[in-house]
Amino acid sequence: MSEGDEQTGFHLRQSTTDDLSFAREITCRNMLRYYMNYDLLWQDDAFDIAWAGRENWLIVCGTTPAGYFSLSRDARALYIRELQVCEAFQRRGAGSWAIDQVVAMACRERRPAVRLTVFKNNPAQNLYRRKGLVEQGGDDCFLRMQLDLSTRVL
């Protein structure tokens, strides 16, 4: 999947091991404040292990990496494990566009839902709600959100 979107200028590129340092850096930069807020420890090694076990896609604008997302799957859903957008591309539609790409993947694969987890104090949950994801539960730190595709008319 590398087709671009003429309207937004974004396209996807499947990531390689060469993209790991970019992904780790942007994730740490974007998420460290949430980790600190909940007294969680950021660990590069844990990130690297998780990255290796997921399907990772770079969000690219022209030739510039704008962010990435990581996916996993089971029979119940396509899971967004990470969705990170570089600060320069935030509030420019990259996150919304990326979610649209994931939803399209889930529909093509006939997955019943798209799921993700977000820190309770992360304003990205507002984007997820606008894209149709609804809260399904949570804990002290996180909200679990889901977009049910099995009943949608597409």
Disulfide bonds with the S-S distance in Angstrom:
none
